[in-house]
């Protein structure tokens, strides 16, 4: 079974009494991750409870003591025994805070590991009283290194994050990065062979997202209007977010648009990044920029599976985001339209589909005033006369 890199971050707190919460969208293998932890890492006896099972959901929605009695009856657990309880899709509980807090505070022998599928639901249902008791982990779609491992290319995966000395390895990595760039970020899709079959599975994920998250959880019935909003946003990746212009394009009120964008961000479809602010002189643009957290939904919505500037820029955002390569991701732009695509932990990164001979004025200015040396990221190192360029996978 394939193992996610996030396990390395989970292990230090896996054996403490802290509650662990995994959250992200559907189909990123949160459930599989929990099963891997249960089968390969947990040293105690354990149980796995899927709250899409309505009988289990009914038990857990009653008084916490009923749940304790269920553990004793169904799993022959006694209160002196260390026991790990996995609860999948805990957002279905009516009052998750009450149950989780009670178990954590009164039963020190029980370790709780939970999964959740919406950040807004977490804020609505999980109270601050759990903050010091809990570790939260984002479970992103596949990083490029994980993607290669899922493609049975473990030896290639070892070269991600550093320049290669061999041309043949560069060519192989370029081939797989181009595939990864477009829409194969979900584990099941990466494991599926054939373009048509991959697209069919992408459609299933999209339909499931619309039905379970948008209609069932968020109670949005005007799906046609929601799809139109998503399609318009799919054409805006990497652009500054102009709410008034977007609301006019999709014929909805400004408040309605902002609500839909809030839903998209909290169901892990889109994400906005803020401009960098520091000691550079001059007035900076303060508007956020829009990106999709994984390309497949953007490409599926507008039926565009080609390599373009937009898909390249968005893929680099995802490469950084999904591999936890930066604590803080920003962009830089002045009112004179001097722009740097990404500022990652105060280091500037300028993107070029093909890096040619042109000087990079904004990057040079940023470096001069901040003393932080930048990097040029490209898919084609056409010219090395000026700056040294890097492929995305070398970062």
BALOBA-1460 file (C-alpha; in Angstrom, 3 decimals):
// residues 395
<rec num="1" residu="x" x="0.000" y="0.000" z="0.000"/>
<rec num="2" residu="x" x="1.341" y="3.469" z="-0.921"/>
<rec num="3" residu="x" x="2.225" y="5.686" z="2.026"/>
<rec num="4" residu="x" x="1.835" y="9.463" z="2.121"/>
<rec num="5" residu="x" x="4.720" y="11.741" z="3.120"/>
<rec num="6" residu="x" x="2.512" y="13.413" z="5.734"/>
<rec num="7" residu="x" x="3.016" y="10.337" z="7.925"/>
<rec num="8" residu="x" x="6.460" y="11.695" z="8.814"/>
<rec num="9" residu="x" x="4.792" y="14.742" z="10.387"/>
<rec num="10" residu="x" x="2.160" y="12.667" z="12.166"/>
<rec num="11" residu="x" x="4.470" y="10.146" z="13.862"/>
<rec num="12" residu="x" x="5.801" y="12.484" z="16.628"/>
<rec num="13" residu="x" x="2.269" y="12.895" z="18.041"/>
<rec num="14" residu="x" x="0.839" y="9.513" z="17.103"/>
<rec num="15" residu="x" x="1.501" y="8.012" z="20.539"/>
<rec num="16" residu="x" x="0.556" y="10.998" z="22.709"/>
<rec num="17" residu="x" x="-2.898" y="11.590" z="24.212"/>
<rec num="18" residu="x" x="-3.503" y="14.482" z="21.795"/>
<rec num="19" residu="x" x="-6.458" y="14.280" z="19.427"/>
<rec num="20" residu="x" x="-5.402" y="14.076" z="15.762"/>
<rec num="21" residu="x" x="-7.613" y="15.660" z="13.113"/>
<rec num="22" residu="x" x="-7.043" y="15.078" z="9.394"/>
<rec num="23" residu="x" x="-8.965" y="17.311" z="7.052"/>
<rec num="24" residu="x" x="-9.160" y="17.996" z="3.364"/>
<rec num="25" residu="x" x="-11.414" y="17.292" z="0.397"/>
<rec num="26" residu="x" x="-12.795" y="13.903" z="-0.530"/>
<rec num="27" residu="x" x="-10.718" y="11.375" z="-2.470"/>
<rec num="28" residu="x" x="-7.300" y="12.413" z="-1.081"/>
<rec num="29" residu="x" x="-7.043" y="9.130" z="0.824"/>
<rec num="30" residu="x" x="-7.758" y="10.452" z="4.293"/>
<rec num="31" residu="x" x="-9.468" y="7.148" z="5.001"/>
<rec num="32" residu="x" x="-6.582" y="5.167" z="3.501"/>
<rec num="33" residu="x" x="-4.101" y="7.214" z="5.537"/>
<rec num="34" residu="x" x="-5.992" y="6.311" z="8.701"/>
<rec num="35" residu="x" x="-6.035" y="2.644" z="7.680"/>
<rec num="36" residu="x" x="-2.264" y="2.734" z="7.108"/>
<rec num="37" residu="x" x="-1.758" y="4.213" z="10.568"/>
<rec num="38" residu="x" x="-4.061" y="1.610" z="12.082"/>
<rec num="39" residu="x" x="-2.442" y="-1.356" z="10.336"/>
<rec num="40" residu="x" x="1.237" y="-0.348" z="10.272"/>
<rec num="41" residu="x" x="1.913" y="2.075" z="13.121"/>
<rec num="42" residu="x" x="-0.586" y="1.879" z="15.964"/>
<rec num="43" residu="x" x="0.696" y="-0.419" z="18.701"/>
<rec num="44" residu="x" x="-2.554" y="-0.706" z="20.665"/>
<rec num="45" residu="x" x="-5.802" y="-2.430" z="19.787"/>
<rec num="46" residu="x" x="-8.033" y="-0.149" z="17.763"/>
<rec num="47" residu="x" x="-11.328" y="0.281" z="15.946"/>
<rec num="48" residu="x" x="-12.308" y="2.147" z="12.777"/>
<rec num="49" residu="x" x="-15.708" y="3.884" z="12.709"/>
<rec num="50" residu="x" x="-17.075" y="5.262" z="9.439"/>
<rec num="51" residu="x" x="-19.841" y="7.775" z="10.173"/>
<rec num="52" residu="x" x="-21.359" y="7.312" z="6.746"/>
<rec num="53" residu="x" x="-22.736" y="4.205" z="8.463"/>
<rec num="54" residu="x" x="-26.004" y="5.576" z="9.876"/>
<rec num="55" residu="x" x="-26.170" y="3.016" z="12.690"/>
<rec num="56" residu="x" x="-22.779" y="4.125" z="13.994"/>
<rec num="57" residu="x" x="-23.712" y="7.754" z="13.519"/>
<rec num="58" residu="x" x="-26.811" y="7.246" z="15.639"/>
<rec num="59" residu="x" x="-24.772" y="5.669" z="18.437"/>
<rec num="60" residu="x" x="-22.226" y="8.479" z="18.498"/>
<rec num="61" residu="x" x="-24.924" y="11.165" z="18.387"/>
<rec num="62" residu="x" x="-26.278" y="9.944" z="21.742"/>
<rec num="63" residu="x" x="-24.719" y="10.621" z="25.139"/>
<rec num="64" residu="x" x="-20.936" y="9.994" z="25.210"/>
<rec num="65" residu="x" x="-21.411" y="7.285" z="27.823"/>
<rec num="66" residu="x" x="-23.447" y="5.333" z="25.246"/>
<rec num="67" residu="x" x="-20.422" y="5.400" z="22.977"/>
<rec num="68" residu="x" x="-18.224" y="4.097" z="25.795"/>
<rec num="69" residu="x" x="-20.660" y="1.250" z="26.405"/>
<rec num="70" residu="x" x="-20.602" y="0.511" z="22.670"/>
<rec num="71" residu="x" x="-16.788" y="0.176" z="22.742"/>
<rec num="72" residu="x" x="-16.996" y="-2.194" z="25.680"/>
<rec num="73" residu="x" x="-19.688" y="-4.312" z="24.050"/>
<rec num="74" residu="x" x="-18.531" y="-4.345" z="20.428"/>
<rec num="75" residu="x" x="-14.747" y="-4.486" z="21.013"/>
<rec num="76" residu="x" x="-14.481" y="-6.049" z="24.474"/>
<rec num="77" residu="x" x="-12.612" y="-2.951" z="25.649"/>
<rec num="78" residu="x" x="-11.943" y="-2.304" z="29.317"/>
<rec num="79" residu="x" x="-11.028" y="1.055" z="30.779"/>
<rec num="80" residu="x" x="-7.524" y="-0.040" z="31.809"/>
<rec num="81" residu="x" x="-6.546" y="-0.875" z="28.217"/>
<rec num="82" residu="x" x="-4.861" y="1.527" z="25.785"/>
<rec num="83" residu="x" x="-7.214" y="1.796" z="22.798"/>
<rec num="84" residu="x" x="-7.156" y="3.857" z="19.583"/>
<rec num="85" residu="x" x="-10.418" y="5.010" z="18.018"/>
<rec num="86" residu="x" x="-10.457" y="6.157" z="14.385"/>
<rec num="87" residu="x" x="-13.575" y="8.151" z="13.447"/>
<rec num="88" residu="x" x="-13.946" y="8.870" z="9.722"/>
<rec num="89" residu="x" x="-16.078" y="11.856" z="8.531"/>
<rec num="90" residu="x" x="-16.634" y="13.190" z="12.042"/>
<rec num="91" residu="x" x="-18.374" y="16.278" z="10.628"/>
<rec num="92" residu="x" x="-21.573" y="14.223" z="10.420"/>
<rec num="93" residu="x" x="-21.941" y="14.323" z="14.215"/>
<rec num="94" residu="x" x="-24.469" y="16.780" z="15.598"/>
<rec num="95" residu="x" x="-22.172" y="17.894" z="18.425"/>
<rec num="96" residu="x" x="-18.656" y="16.591" z="17.742"/>
<rec num="97" residu="x" x="-17.048" y="18.883" z="20.330"/>
<rec num="98" residu="x" x="-19.103" y="17.442" z="23.189"/>
<rec num="99" residu="x" x="-18.253" y="13.845" z="22.343"/>
<rec num="100" residu="x" x="-14.587" y="14.407" z="21.550"/>
<rec num="101" residu="x" x="-13.919" y="16.613" z="24.588"/>
<rec num="102" residu="x" x="-15.680" y="14.232" z="26.958"/>
<rec num="103" residu="x" x="-13.765" y="11.190" z="25.706"/>
<rec num="104" residu="x" x="-10.442" y="13.013" z="25.735"/>
<rec num="105" residu="x" x="-10.881" y="14.425" z="29.248"/>
<rec num="106" residu="x" x="-12.407" y="11.396" z="30.982"/>
<rec num="107" residu="x" x="-10.796" y="8.430" z="29.254"/>
<rec num="108" residu="x" x="-7.036" y="8.842" z="29.170"/>
<rec num="109" residu="x" x="-6.524" y="5.398" z="27.687"/>
<rec num="110" residu="x" x="-8.399" y="6.294" z="24.475"/>
<rec num="111" residu="x" x="-6.523" y="7.921" z="21.591"/>
<rec num="112" residu="x" x="-8.811" y="9.700" z="19.103"/>
<rec num="113" residu="x" x="-7.878" y="10.067" z="15.423"/>
<rec num="114" residu="x" x="-10.491" y="11.884" z="13.337"/>
<rec num="115" residu="x" x="-11.088" y="12.942" z="9.744"/>
<rec num="116" residu="x" x="-13.117" y="15.915" z="8.486"/>
<rec num="117" residu="x" x="-14.034" y="17.240" z="5.026"/>
<rec num="118" residu="x" x="-14.694" y="20.967" z="5.455"/>
<rec num="119" residu="x" x="-12.890" y="23.805" z="7.240"/>
<rec num="120" residu="x" x="-16.077" y="25.866" z="7.572"/>
<rec num="121" residu="x" x="-17.813" y="22.954" z="9.267"/>
<rec num="122" residu="x" x="-14.848" y="22.646" z="11.621"/>
<rec num="123" residu="x" x="-15.220" y="26.290" z="12.633"/>
<rec num="124" residu="x" x="-18.972" y="25.880" z="13.074"/>
<rec num="125" residu="x" x="-18.929" y="22.613" z="15.006"/>
<rec num="126" residu="x" x="-15.508" y="22.359" z="16.666"/>
<rec num="127" residu="x" x="-15.270" y="24.817" z="19.559"/>
<rec num="128" residu="x" x="-12.130" y="26.572" z="20.763"/>
<rec num="129" residu="x" x="-12.165" y="24.456" z="23.916"/>
<rec num="130" residu="x" x="-10.513" y="21.688" z="21.884"/>
<rec num="131" residu="x" x="-7.677" y="23.824" z="20.518"/>
<rec num="132" residu="x" x="-4.987" y="22.843" z="23.028"/>
<rec num="133" residu="x" x="-6.037" y="19.187" z="22.923"/>
<rec num="134" residu="x" x="-5.775" y="18.752" z="19.151"/>
<rec num="135" residu="x" x="-3.255" y="18.587" z="16.311"/>
<rec num="136" residu="x" x="-4.709" y="19.390" z="12.866"/>
<rec num="137" residu="x" x="-3.151" y="18.082" z="9.649"/>
<rec num="138" residu="x" x="-3.955" y="19.218" z="6.108"/>
<rec num="139" residu="x" x="-4.094" y="16.176" z="3.830"/>
<rec num="140" residu="x" x="-3.308" y="17.642" z="0.424"/>
<rec num="141" residu="x" x="-3.579" y="15.929" z="-2.960"/>
<rec num="142" residu="x" x="-0.387" y="14.225" z="-4.123"/>
<rec num="143" residu="x" x="2.878" y="16.085" z="-4.210"/>
<rec num="144" residu="x" x="5.034" y="15.476" z="-7.295"/>
<rec num="145" residu="x" x="7.292" y="13.140" z="-5.329"/>
<rec num="146" residu="x" x="4.278" y="11.137" z="-4.144"/>
<rec num="147" residu="x" x="2.855" y="11.139" z="-7.662"/>
<rec num="148" residu="x" x="6.026" y="9.454" z="-8.941"/>
<rec num="149" residu="x" x="5.866" y="6.879" z="-6.155"/>
<rec num="150" residu="x" x="2.237" y="6.147" z="-7.065"/>
<rec num="151" residu="x" x="3.445" y="5.655" z="-10.663"/>
<rec num="152" residu="x" x="6.004" y="3.090" z="-9.390"/>
<rec num="153" residu="x" x="8.873" y="5.489" z="-10.132"/>
<rec num="154" residu="x" x="10.539" y="5.455" z="-6.716"/>
<rec num="155" residu="x" x="14.033" y="5.962" z="-8.169"/>
<rec num="156" residu="x" x="12.884" y="9.084" z="-10.028"/>
<rec num="157" residu="x" x="11.149" y="10.383" z="-6.902"/>
<rec num="158" residu="x" x="14.530" y="10.513" z="-5.155"/>
<rec num="159" residu="x" x="15.618" y="13.254" z="-7.576"/>
<rec num="160" residu="x" x="12.731" y="15.619" z="-6.744"/>
<rec num="161" residu="x" x="13.952" y="18.706" z="-4.891"/>
<rec num="162" residu="x" x="17.458" y="18.877" z="-6.356"/>
<rec num="163" residu="x" x="19.044" y="19.271" z="-9.814"/>
<rec num="164" residu="x" x="19.857" y="16.065" z="-11.681"/>
<rec num="165" residu="x" x="23.275" y="15.353" z="-13.175"/>
<rec num="166" residu="x" x="21.904" y="13.120" z="-15.934"/>
<rec num="167" residu="x" x="20.049" y="14.217" z="-19.062"/>
<rec num="168" residu="x" x="17.994" y="11.022" z="-19.255"/>
<rec num="169" residu="x" x="16.670" y="11.587" z="-15.725"/>
<rec num="170" residu="x" x="15.799" y="15.186" z="-16.629"/>
<rec num="171" residu="x" x="13.835" y="13.955" z="-19.640"/>
<rec num="172" residu="x" x="11.925" y="11.364" z="-17.610"/>
<rec num="173" residu="x" x="11.136" y="13.861" z="-14.875"/>
<rec num="174" residu="x" x="9.971" y="16.392" z="-17.464"/>
<rec num="175" residu="x" x="7.651" y="13.804" z="-19.045"/>
<rec num="176" residu="x" x="5.998" y="12.932" z="-15.736"/>
<rec num="177" residu="x" x="5.871" y="16.537" z="-14.529"/>
<rec num="178" residu="x" x="3.906" y="17.508" z="-17.645"/>
<rec num="179" residu="x" x="1.392" y="14.764" z="-16.841"/>
<rec num="180" residu="x" x="1.290" y="15.829" z="-13.205"/>
<rec num="181" residu="x" x="0.920" y="19.478" z="-14.203"/>
<rec num="182" residu="x" x="-2.426" y="18.999" z="-15.898"/>
<rec num="183" residu="x" x="-4.725" y="16.981" z="-13.659"/>
<rec num="184" residu="x" x="-3.458" y="13.728" z="-12.194"/>
<rec num="185" residu="x" x="-3.214" y="14.847" z="-8.554"/>
<rec num="186" residu="x" x="-5.647" y="12.480" z="-6.849"/>
<rec num="187" residu="x" x="-4.310" y="9.078" z="-5.756"/>
<rec num="188" residu="x" x="-6.942" y="7.043" z="-7.615"/>
<rec num="189" residu="x" x="-6.385" y="9.056" z="-10.820"/>
<rec num="190" residu="x" x="-2.621" y="8.647" z="-10.605"/>
<rec num="191" residu="x" x="-3.090" y="4.889" z="-10.328"/>
<rec num="192" residu="x" x="-5.489" y="4.763" z="-13.296"/>
<rec num="193" residu="x" x="-4.150" y="4.051" z="-16.794"/>
<rec num="194" residu="x" x="-5.518" y="5.630" z="-19.966"/>
<rec num="195" residu="x" x="-6.547" y="9.223" z="-20.611"/>
<rec num="196" residu="x" x="-10.243" y="8.446" z="-21.129"/>
<rec num="197" residu="x" x="-10.449" y="6.376" z="-17.960"/>
<rec num="198" residu="x" x="-8.717" y="9.125" z="-15.997"/>
<rec num="199" residu="x" x="-11.211" y="11.682" z="-17.314"/>
<rec num="200" residu="x" x="-14.135" y="9.440" z="-16.387"/>
<rec num="201" residu="x" x="-12.836" y="9.181" z="-12.848"/>
<rec num="202" residu="x" x="-12.309" y="12.960" z="-12.702"/>
<rec num="203" residu="x" x="-15.977" y="13.357" z="-13.674"/>
<rec num="204" residu="x" x="-16.990" y="11.024" z="-10.844"/>
<rec num="205" residu="x" x="-15.007" y="13.076" z="-8.330"/>
<rec num="206" residu="x" x="-16.582" y="16.285" z="-9.610"/>
<rec num="207" residu="x" x="-20.114" y="14.880" z="-9.521"/>
<rec num="208" residu="x" x="-19.537" y="13.561" z="-6.003"/>
<rec num="209" residu="x" x="-18.244" y="16.975" z="-4.898"/>
<rec num="210" residu="x" x="-21.325" y="18.731" z="-6.298"/>
<rec num="211" residu="x" x="-23.743" y="16.226" z="-4.759"/>
<rec num="212" residu="x" x="-22.215" y="15.638" z="-1.328"/>
<rec num="213" residu="x" x="-20.562" y="18.958" z="-0.546"/>
<rec num="214" residu="x" x="-22.462" y="21.578" z="-2.503"/>
<rec num="215" residu="x" x="-26.016" y="20.174" z="-2.437"/>
<rec num="216" residu="x" x="-26.122" y="18.035" z="0.698"/>
<rec num="217" residu="x" x="-23.855" y="19.941" z="3.082"/>
<rec num="218" residu="x" x="-24.101" y="23.522" z="1.839"/>
<rec num="219" residu="x" x="-27.719" y="23.246" z="0.669"/>
<rec num="220" residu="x" x="-27.104" y="25.011" z="-2.648"/>
<rec num="221" residu="x" x="-29.807" y="23.958" z="-5.089"/>
<rec num="222" residu="x" x="-29.005" y="26.228" z="-8.029"/>
<rec num="223" residu="x" x="-26.275" y="23.933" z="-9.313"/>
<rec num="224" residu="x" x="-26.288" y="25.443" z="-12.796"/>
<rec num="225" residu="x" x="-25.400" y="28.865" z="-11.388"/>
<rec num="226" residu="x" x="-22.767" y="27.329" z="-9.110"/>
<rec num="227" residu="x" x="-21.178" y="25.505" z="-12.065"/>
<rec num="228" residu="x" x="-21.145" y="28.743" z="-14.047"/>
<rec num="229" residu="x" x="-19.365" y="30.492" z="-11.181"/>
<rec num="230" residu="x" x="-16.791" y="27.709" z="-11.037"/>
<rec num="231" residu="x" x="-16.202" y="27.852" z="-14.798"/>
<rec num="232" residu="x" x="-15.626" y="31.607" z="-14.726"/>
<rec num="233" residu="x" x="-13.208" y="31.272" z="-11.820"/>
<rec num="234" residu="x" x="-11.385" y="28.535" z="-13.739"/>
<rec num="235" residu="x" x="-10.450" y="31.150" z="-16.350"/>
<rec num="236" residu="x" x="-9.088" y="33.489" z="-13.662"/>
<rec num="237" residu="x" x="-6.280" y="31.432" z="-12.099"/>
<rec num="238" residu="x" x="-3.245" y="33.539" z="-11.310"/>
<rec num="239" residu="x" x="-5.255" y="36.747" z="-11.727"/>
<rec num="240" residu="x" x="-6.050" y="39.440" z="-9.210"/>
<rec num="241" residu="x" x="-9.513" y="38.890" z="-7.712"/>
<rec num="242" residu="x" x="-11.858" y="41.629" z="-8.933"/>
<rec num="243" residu="x" x="-15.099" y="40.792" z="-7.153"/>
<rec num="244" residu="x" x="-17.211" y="43.400" z="-8.932"/>
<rec num="245" residu="x" x="-16.082" y="42.249" z="-12.378"/>
<rec num="246" residu="x" x="-16.648" y="38.595" z="-11.524"/>
<rec num="247" residu="x" x="-20.128" y="39.218" z="-10.109"/>
<rec num="248" residu="x" x="-21.107" y="40.946" z="-13.358"/>
<rec num="249" residu="x" x="-19.814" y="38.019" z="-15.426"/>
<rec num="250" residu="x" x="-21.891" y="35.421" z="-13.618"/>
<rec num="251" residu="x" x="-24.904" y="37.641" z="-12.894"/>
<rec num="252" residu="x" x="-24.916" y="37.252" z="-9.118"/>
<rec num="253" residu="x" x="-24.731" y="39.755" z="-6.315"/>
<rec num="254" residu="x" x="-21.391" y="40.605" z="-4.747"/>
<rec num="255" residu="x" x="-22.483" y="38.988" z="-1.472"/>
<rec num="256" residu="x" x="-23.533" y="35.809" z="-3.291"/>
<rec num="257" residu="x" x="-20.226" y="35.622" z="-5.156"/>
<rec num="258" residu="x" x="-18.176" y="36.047" z="-1.981"/>
<rec num="259" residu="x" x="-20.244" y="33.349" z="-0.299"/>
<rec num="260" residu="x" x="-19.595" y="30.921" z="-3.164"/>
<rec num="261" residu="x" x="-15.877" y="31.697" z="-3.134"/>
<rec num="262" residu="x" x="-15.854" y="31.096" z="0.614"/>
<rec num="263" residu="x" x="-17.449" y="27.697" z="0.038"/>
<rec num="264" residu="x" x="-14.926" y="26.842" z="-2.702"/>
<rec num="265" residu="x" x="-11.985" y="27.755" z="-0.500"/>
<rec num="266" residu="x" x="-13.338" y="25.824" z="2.461"/>
<rec num="267" residu="x" x="-14.104" y="22.745" z="0.396"/>
<rec num="268" residu="x" x="-10.488" y="22.809" z="-0.826"/>
<rec num="269" residu="x" x="-11.096" y="23.795" z="-4.440"/>
<rec num="270" residu="x" x="-9.629" y="27.300" z="-4.637"/>
<rec num="271" residu="x" x="-7.253" y="29.374" z="-2.577"/>
<rec num="272" residu="x" x="-6.274" y="33.041" z="-2.630"/>
<rec num="273" residu="x" x="-2.823" y="34.315" z="-1.753"/>
<rec num="274" residu="x" x="-2.088" y="37.753" z="-0.420"/>
<rec num="275" residu="x" x="0.517" y="40.238" z="-1.682"/>
<rec num="276" residu="x" x="3.897" y="40.394" z="-0.030"/>
<rec num="277" residu="x" x="4.511" y="43.403" z="2.160"/>
<rec num="278" residu="x" x="7.952" y="44.392" z="3.323"/>
<rec num="279" residu="x" x="10.475" y="47.160" z="3.117"/>
<rec num="280" residu="x" x="10.328" y="47.851" z="-0.628"/>
<rec num="281" residu="x" x="9.533" y="51.492" z="-1.310"/>
<rec num="282" residu="x" x="6.417" y="52.432" z="-3.248"/>
<rec num="283" residu="x" x="2.771" y="51.514" z="-3.028"/>
<rec num="284" residu="x" x="1.939" y="47.860" z="-3.609"/>
<rec num="285" residu="x" x="-1.210" y="46.245" z="-4.954"/>
<rec num="286" residu="x" x="-3.219" y="44.787" z="-2.051"/>
<rec num="287" residu="x" x="-5.672" y="42.572" z="-3.958"/>
<rec num="288" residu="x" x="-5.407" y="38.763" z="-3.510"/>
<rec num="289" residu="x" x="-4.676" y="36.388" z="-6.397"/>
<rec num="290" residu="x" x="-6.718" y="33.278" z="-7.151"/>
<rec num="291" residu="x" x="-5.420" y="29.731" z="-7.605"/>
<rec num="292" residu="x" x="-6.928" y="26.258" z="-7.717"/>
<rec num="293" residu="x" x="-5.586" y="23.861" z="-5.112"/>
<rec num="294" residu="x" x="-5.450" y="21.124" z="-7.735"/>
<rec num="295" residu="x" x="-5.640" y="21.590" z="-11.482"/>
<rec num="296" residu="x" x="-8.045" y="18.815" z="-12.363"/>
<rec num="297" residu="x" x="-11.203" y="20.678" z="-11.396"/>
<rec num="298" residu="x" x="-10.104" y="23.823" z="-13.207"/>
<rec num="299" residu="x" x="-9.199" y="21.881" z="-16.352"/>
<rec num="300" residu="x" x="-12.327" y="19.725" z="-16.169"/>
<rec num="301" residu="x" x="-14.661" y="22.735" z="-15.818"/>
<rec num="302" residu="x" x="-13.423" y="24.389" z="-18.997"/>
<rec num="303" residu="x" x="-12.277" y="21.200" z="-20.777"/>
<rec num="304" residu="x" x="-8.733" y="22.474" z="-21.174"/>
<rec num="305" residu="x" x="-5.966" y="19.920" z="-20.653"/>
<rec num="306" residu="x" x="-3.149" y="21.792" z="-22.376"/>
<rec num="307" residu="x" x="0.051" y="23.244" z="-20.973"/>
<rec num="308" residu="x" x="-0.309" y="27.023" z="-20.878"/>
<rec num="309" residu="x" x="0.969" y="29.873" z="-18.763"/>
<rec num="310" residu="x" x="-2.090" y="29.554" z="-16.512"/>
<rec num="311" residu="x" x="-1.694" y="25.811" z="-15.904"/>
<rec num="312" residu="x" x="2.052" y="26.224" z="-15.367"/>
<rec num="313" residu="x" x="1.647" y="28.996" z="-12.793"/>
<rec num="314" residu="x" x="-1.120" y="27.122" z="-11.009"/>
<rec num="315" residu="x" x="0.891" y="23.893" z="-11.011"/>
<rec num="316" residu="x" x="3.828" y="25.612" z="-9.348"/>
<rec num="317" residu="x" x="1.509" y="26.976" z="-6.666"/>
<rec num="318" residu="x" x="0.216" y="23.441" z="-6.083"/>
<rec num="319" residu="x" x="3.740" y="22.007" z="-6.137"/>
<rec num="320" residu="x" x="4.733" y="24.339" z="-3.301"/>
<rec num="321" residu="x" x="1.437" y="24.076" z="-1.428"/>
<rec num="322" residu="x" x="0.953" y="20.304" z="-1.567"/>
<rec num="323" residu="x" x="4.529" y="19.428" z="-0.641"/>
<rec num="324" residu="x" x="4.611" y="21.804" z="2.356"/>
<rec num="325" residu="x" x="7.599" y="23.608" z="0.854"/>
<rec num="326" residu="x" x="6.824" y="27.085" z="2.228"/>
<rec num="327" residu="x" x="5.358" y="28.421" z="5.446"/>
<rec num="328" residu="x" x="4.115" y="31.581" z="3.737"/>
<rec num="329" residu="x" x="3.211" y="32.001" z="0.053"/>
<rec num="330" residu="x" x="2.768" y="35.520" z="-1.350"/>
<rec num="331" residu="x" x="3.113" y="37.437" z="-4.614"/>
<rec num="332" residu="x" x="4.585" y="40.868" z="-5.384"/>
<rec num="333" residu="x" x="3.110" y="43.553" z="-7.618"/>
<rec num="334" residu="x" x="3.289" y="47.330" z="-7.727"/>
<rec num="335" residu="x" x="0.783" y="49.723" z="-9.265"/>
<rec num="336" residu="x" x="3.317" y="50.159" z="-12.078"/>
<rec num="337" residu="x" x="2.716" y="46.429" z="-12.768"/>
<rec num="338" residu="x" x="6.172" y="45.330" z="-11.724"/>
<rec num="339" residu="x" x="5.431" y="41.787" z="-10.656"/>
<rec num="340" residu="x" x="7.058" y="38.711" z="-9.186"/>
<rec num="341" residu="x" x="4.953" y="35.580" z="-9.377"/>
<rec num="342" residu="x" x="5.669" y="34.115" z="-5.948"/>
<rec num="343" residu="x" x="7.404" y="35.146" z="-2.745"/>
<rec num="344" residu="x" x="8.006" y="31.998" z="-0.712"/>
<rec num="345" residu="x" x="9.115" y="32.723" z="2.838"/>
<rec num="346" residu="x" x="10.493" y="36.072" z="1.575"/>
<rec num="347" residu="x" x="12.441" y="34.482" z="-1.320"/>
<rec num="348" residu="x" x="11.268" y="35.662" z="-4.791"/>
<rec num="349" residu="x" x="10.458" y="33.187" z="-7.590"/>
<rec num="350" residu="x" x="9.857" y="34.366" z="-11.156"/>
<rec num="351" residu="x" x="8.118" y="31.910" z="-13.523"/>
<rec num="352" residu="x" x="8.798" y="31.621" z="-17.259"/>
<rec num="353" residu="x" x="7.415" y="28.938" z="-19.555"/>
<rec num="354" residu="x" x="10.617" y="29.367" z="-21.558"/>
<rec num="355" residu="x" x="13.494" y="31.280" z="-19.999"/>
<rec num="356" residu="x" x="15.152" y="33.432" z="-22.662"/>
<rec num="357" residu="x" x="17.603" y="36.311" z="-22.562"/>
<rec num="358" residu="x" x="15.419" y="39.059" z="-21.130"/>
<rec num="359" residu="x" x="16.393" y="40.744" z="-17.881"/>
<rec num="360" residu="x" x="13.955" y="40.546" z="-14.969"/>
<rec num="361" residu="x" x="13.613" y="44.069" z="-13.604"/>
<rec num="362" residu="x" x="11.153" y="43.365" z="-10.794"/>
<rec num="363" residu="x" x="13.207" y="40.413" z="-9.551"/>
<rec num="364" residu="x" x="16.427" y="42.417" z="-9.671"/>
<rec num="365" residu="x" x="14.814" y="45.303" z="-7.796"/>
<rec num="366" residu="x" x="13.421" y="42.993" z="-5.135"/>
<rec num="367" residu="x" x="16.814" y="41.340" z="-4.654"/>
<rec num="368" residu="x" x="18.616" y="44.662" z="-4.428"/>
<rec num="369" residu="x" x="16.313" y="46.096" z="-1.788"/>
<rec num="370" residu="x" x="15.728" y="42.961" z="0.311"/>
<rec num="371" residu="x" x="19.099" y="41.210" z="-0.194"/>
<rec num="372" residu="x" x="17.164" y="37.964" z="-0.847"/>
<rec num="373" residu="x" x="18.404" y="36.144" z="-3.938"/>
<rec num="374" residu="x" x="15.616" y="34.963" z="-6.206"/>
<rec num="375" residu="x" x="15.179" y="32.052" z="-8.600"/>
<rec num="376" residu="x" x="13.777" y="31.674" z="-12.110"/>
<rec num="377" residu="x" x="11.457" y="28.674" z="-12.541"/>
<rec num="378" residu="x" x="10.863" y="27.357" z="-16.045"/>
<rec num="379" residu="x" x="9.806" y="24.321" z="-18.059"/>
<rec num="380" residu="x" x="12.466" y="25.071" z="-20.701"/>
<rec num="381" residu="x" x="16.003" y="26.193" z="-19.819"/>
<rec num="382" residu="x" x="16.544" y="27.723" z="-23.240"/>
<rec num="383" residu="x" x="19.267" y="30.213" z="-22.349"/>
<rec num="384" residu="x" x="21.728" y="30.191" z="-19.459"/>
<rec num="385" residu="x" x="23.548" y="33.449" z="-20.221"/>
<rec num="386" residu="x" x="21.789" y="35.516" z="-17.579"/>
<rec num="387" residu="x" x="20.463" y="33.838" z="-14.513"/>
<rec num="388" residu="x" x="20.585" y="30.191" z="-13.601"/>
<rec num="389" residu="x" x="17.127" y="28.716" z="-14.144"/>
<rec num="390" residu="x" x="15.474" y="25.828" z="-12.297"/>
<rec num="391" residu="x" x="12.800" y="23.338" z="-13.208"/>
<rec num="392" residu="x" x="9.880" y="23.348" z="-10.707"/>
<rec num="393" residu="x" x="10.813" y="19.862" z="-9.532"/>
<rec num="394" residu="x" x="14.273" y="21.117" z="-8.472"/>
<rec num="395" residu="x" x="12.875" y="23.379" z="-5.751"/>
